[in-house]
Amino acid sequence: MPNTSITTQSANPIHQSIQGVVATPNPVESPSAWMQYGTSPTEIILATAIVIGAVATVIGAIAVLLQVLVPVMQSRSQHQQK
């Protein structure tokens, strides 16, 4: 920061320098051992939730695909029988 001078209005001018100091933030505390090795309960729960969400998404995609394909396949089989 730049120095700032303050001058008073008296017979003897007084100059006083003011300098700002920027404080650096404290470093982030390192994680404890149970978080470093991937065995924390939080990490396990989060990983489980992600896997369950992915499986649910795949099952939902298959269900939608079947809703579209089954009627198309049935209509084709009915056209072939006639």
C-alpha positions as CSV (number, residue, x, y, z in Angstrom):
1,M,0.0,0.0,0.0
2,P,1.3,3.5,-0.6
3,N,2.3,5.7,2.2
4,T,-0.2,8.5,3.1
5,S,0.9,11.7,4.7
6,I,-1.4,13.6,7.1
7,T,-0.6,17.3,7.6
8,T,-2.0,19.3,10.5
9,Q,-2.9,23.0,10.2
10,S,-0.6,24.6,12.8
11,A,2.5,26.8,12.9
12,N,4.7,23.7,12.8
13,P,3.4,21.3,10.2
14,I,3.7,17.6,11.4
15,H,3.9,14.9,8.9
16,Q,2.8,11.4,10.0
17,S,3.1,8.4,7.7
18,I,0.5,5.8,7.7
19,Q,1.2,2.4,6.1
20,G,-1.4,-0.3,5.7
21,V,-0.4,-3.9,6.3
22,V,-2.2,-6.7,4.4
23,A,-2.6,-9.8,6.5
24,T,-2.2,-13.1,4.8
25,P,-4.9,-15.6,5.5
26,N,-4.0,-18.6,7.6
27,P,-3.2,-21.7,5.5
28,V,-5.9,-24.4,5.3
29,E,-5.5,-27.0,8.0
30,S,-4.3,-30.3,6.5
31,P,-6.9,-33.0,6.7
32,S,-6.7,-35.6,9.4
33,A,-5.4,-39.1,8.6
34,W,-8.9,-40.7,8.2
35,M,-9.7,-38.1,5.5
36,Q,-6.4,-38.5,3.6
37,Y,-6.8,-42.2,2.8
38,G,-10.3,-42.2,1.6
39,T,-11.7,-44.1,4.5
40,S,-13.7,-41.3,6.1
41,P,-17.4,-41.9,6.7
42,T,-18.3,-38.8,4.7
43,E,-16.3,-39.9,1.7
44,I,-17.8,-43.4,1.8
45,I,-21.4,-42.0,2.1
46,L,-20.8,-39.6,-0.8
47,A,-19.3,-42.3,-3.0
48,T,-22.2,-44.6,-2.2
49,A,-24.7,-41.8,-3.1
50,I,-23.0,-41.2,-6.4
51,V,-22.9,-44.9,-7.3
52,I,-26.6,-45.3,-6.4
53,G,-27.5,-42.1,-8.4
54,A,-25.6,-43.5,-11.4
55,V,-27.3,-46.9,-11.2
56,A,-30.7,-45.2,-10.8
57,T,-30.0,-43.1,-13.9
58,V,-29.1,-46.2,-16.0
59,I,-32.2,-48.0,-14.8
60,G,-34.3,-44.9,-15.7
61,A,-32.7,-44.7,-19.1
62,I,-33.4,-48.4,-19.8
63,A,-37.0,-48.0,-18.7
64,V,-37.5,-45.0,-21.1
65,L,-35.9,-46.9,-23.9
66,L,-38.2,-49.9,-23.3
67,Q,-41.2,-47.6,-23.3
68,V,-40.3,-46.4,-26.7
69,L,-39.0,-49.6,-28.3
70,V,-41.7,-52.1,-27.1
71,P,-44.6,-50.4,-28.9
72,V,-42.5,-50.1,-32.1
73,M,-41.5,-53.7,-31.9
74,Q,-45.2,-54.8,-31.3
75,S,-46.4,-52.7,-34.2
76,R,-43.8,-54.3,-36.5
77,S,-44.7,-57.8,-35.4
78,Q,-48.4,-57.1,-36.1
79,H,-47.6,-55.8,-39.6
80,Q,-45.5,-58.9,-40.3
81,Q,-48.3,-61.2,-39.2
82,K,-50.9,-59.6,-41.6
